[in-house]
Amino acid sequence: MNQKATSSSTSKPKSVAIACQGGGSHTAFTAGVLQVLLNELDTARYRIHGLSGTSGGALCAAIAWYGLLLNDGLQGAKLLESFWQDMSATELHDLMSNQFLVGLQRSRNFFATPELSPYLLPNTGQDVLAKTLKKHIKFNHLPELVKVDSPTLMVGAVNVLSGDFAIFNSKASHPESGISVDALLASAAVPELFRAVRIGNGLYWDGLFSQNPPIRGFLSGHGSRDAKPDEIWVIQINPETRSSEPKSASDIDDRRNELAGNLSLNQELFFVRQTNDWLHKKWLTADHLKHVEIRHIALEMELDYPSKLDRRPEFINSLLTEGRRKGSEFLGKLPKAKP
């Protein structure tokens, strides 16, 4: 089930950056898509240049990236599966806690519910997430695995005090700006659930407040055109459109969350599309820039915002399955190699 090299074409494979939008439990869909891309991508035609992600998308992107560093797509797919099975609520106390949390979120549209600061509660959730990440990514091995030509990983977060966007990058020269378990915890630190994560002198929250996910970092800088991807594949969690007007309190809340989640994504993609347009009009030179194709793999299940907190095994498995289906469908629709 490793990546396939089936194309008979002798042309250079296109480089692809995969950007993974955040969205809590919904990003199990992302994991399913990445499983297919790791195993079934025709490497004679496409090469993974890098991955980026925010929040749950960052966790999936990091595990897939680790699989690429191991040069083992099958292992990367297994790690993604194992991670989400471990994150599922399977024990009775965990199932009850999950049901309470999701139910509490849904009830807020009908009556006032108390809100507690995560600083008043044990930091159990973050501790469990850190332990699970360390089980699936050997962070102490990263310095020896990351090579000059390794795929890049970028993870988005936001500095709580300054409001500055933060990108943790596998190619960063300073350790505090690199990939670590704390960087991933920071990107997934939803303020209502988790405490801010301290890295160096900074305090960081969920990357949903910044670049969701980071994209323009793949194109910025003065490196050669060949150092930038030919295509960007966006694994999108929040739907762009709705078929009917939201009128109930819960529907309005869901749509507001979707629009907020897509705001930074659309800003990132606007940068790419505008660059493409200016290159076409010759308003920019092609010395360091090139046209970049954008493709989407979108979650199209109609889900409400509280379900982003839902960790029931059957729900997680349904998202993984849907992700694998959409990933296979996406690969099947890619332009065919020229004979």
Summary of the structure (lengths in Angstrom):
residues: 339
radius of gyration: 19.7
end to end distance: 24.9
largest distance: 63.6
contacts: 1110
relative contact order: 0.19
helix: 48%
strand: 15%
